[in-house]
């Protein structure tokens, strides 16, 4: 089981609620997925955006 989680969403309140349901500490929050990927330490990435953006985000995640 991972020791940390990364949450990225366009709505920061939704991200915080989702992360807090999993964690007891404050999660790192991002408004830009490229910054999240650059920080590293990810165990996995779920792309939950509109379909046209999937290839770009998925390719960036695979390279990270």
C-alpha positions in Angstrom: 0.0 0.0 0.0 1.4 3.4 -0.9 2.4 5.8 1.9 1.3 8.9 0.0 -1.3 9.8 -2.6 -1.4 12.5 -5.3 -4.8 14.1 -6.2 -5.3 16.3 -9.2 -8.6 17.8 -10.2 -9.9 21.1 -11.6 -12.0 21.6 -8.5 -9.6 21.9 -5.5 -12.4 21.4 -2.9 -13.4 18.1 -4.5 -9.7 17.0 -4.6 -9.3 17.9 -0.9 -12.5 15.9 0.1 -11.4 12.9 -1.9 -7.9 12.9 -0.5 -9.0 13.5 3.1 -11.2 10.5 2.8 -8.0 8.5 2.2 -5.5 10.3 4.4 -5.0 11.7 7.8 -2.5 14.3 6.6 -2.9 17.2 4.1 -2.4 16.1 0.5 -0.3 18.1 -2.0 -2.6 19.9 -4.4 -2.0 20.9 -8.1 -3.8 22.9 -10.7 -1.5 21.8 -13.4 -0.9 18.1 -14.0 2.6 18.7 -15.4 3.7 20.1 -12.0 2.3 17.0 -10.3 4.1 14.7 -12.7 7.4 16.7 -12.3 7.3 16.3 -8.5 7.6 12.5 -8.9 6.9 9.8 -6.4 3.7 8.7 -8.0 2.5 5.1 -7.8 -0.1 5.5 -10.5 -2.1 8.0 -12.5 -5.8 8.0 -13.4 -6.7 10.3 -16.3 -10.2 11.5 -15.7 -10.5 14.4 -18.1 -12.4 15.0 -21.3 -11.4 12.5 -24.0 -9.5 14.9 -26.3 -6.9 15.5 -23.5 -6.3 11.8 -22.7 -3.4 11.1 -25.1 -1.4 14.1 -24.0 -1.8 13.5 -20.3 -1.3 9.7 -20.6 1.9 10.2 -22.6 3.2 12.7 -20.1 2.4 10.3 -17.2 4.2 7.4 -18.9 7.3 9.5 -19.3 7.2 10.7 -15.7 
